[in-house]
């Protein structure tokens, strides 16, 4: 099961398994938008806050941020307000 705010694993698998030649233009744009949104959500969510199933799903979909701090934490660190994780 995917974490809240993330694309479901079923949606990802369905989009990946359906040949592009069988997809409408709307489906192509929808897949691209959902993929970009999920990738952004993966980057924003620290690995330590992800469920085990989400970490596994991200690894298979190349959305893993390899235990990197979130973008918000990186911004805090850059201006000296974070704990430099």
LOPA-293248 format. One record per residue (C-alpha): residue in one letter; x, y, z. Coordinates in steps of 0.1 Angstrom, whole numbers, padded with zeros to 4 digits, always signed. Layout:
N
AXYZ/...
END
This chain:
85
X+0000+0000+0000/X+0014+0034-0009/X+0017+0063+0016/X-0009+0091+0017/X-0003+0116-0011/X+0015+0091-0033/X+0004+0074-0065/X-0009+0039-0058/X+0012+0009-0068/X-0017-0004-0088/X-0019+0029-0109/X+0018+0027-0115/X+0017-0009-0126/X-0013-0003-0149/X+0003+0027-0165/X+0036+0008-0170/X+0020-0023-0185/X-0003-0007-0210/X+0015-0001-0243/X+0019+0036-0253/X+0003+0028-0286/X-0029+0019-0268/X-0030+0051-0247/X-0049+0082-0256/X-0033+0116-0255/X-0051+0123-0222/X-0037+0091-0207/X-0002+0100-0218/X-0005+0135-0201/X-0021+0120-0171/X+0007+0094-0167/X+0033+0120-0171/X+0017+0143-0146/X+0011+0116-0120/X+0047+0103-0124/X+0062+0138-0119/X+0039+0145-0089/X+0048+0112-0073/X+0085+0117-0080/X+0083+0152-0063/X+0064+0137-0034/X+0091+0110-0030/X+0118+0137-0029/X+0099+0158-0003/X+0092+0128+0020/X+0123+0118+0040/X+0131+0080+0038/X+0127+0078+0076/X+0091+0088+0073/X+0082+0063+0045/X+0065+0030+0052/X+0084-0001+0043/X+0062-0008+0013/X+0067+0028+0000/X+0104+0025+0003/X+0103-0008-0017/X+0080+0008-0043/X+0102+0038-0046/X+0132+0016-0051/X+0115-0003-0079/X+0103+0029-0096/X+0136+0047-0092/X+0121+0073-0068/X+0143+0066-0039/X+0161+0095-0023/X+0186+0072-0005/X+0180+0085+0030/X+0186+0121+0020/X+0170+0149+0040/X+0138+0164+0026/X+0140+0195+0004/X+0125+0216+0032/X+0153+0203+0055/X+0179+0210+0029/X+0166+0246+0026/X+0167+0250+0064/X+0202+0237+0065/X+0213+0261+0037/X+0202+0291+0057/X+0216+0278+0090/X+0182+0269+0106/X+0185+0232+0103/X+0205+0205+0120/X+0226+0198+0089/X+0211+0163+0083/
END
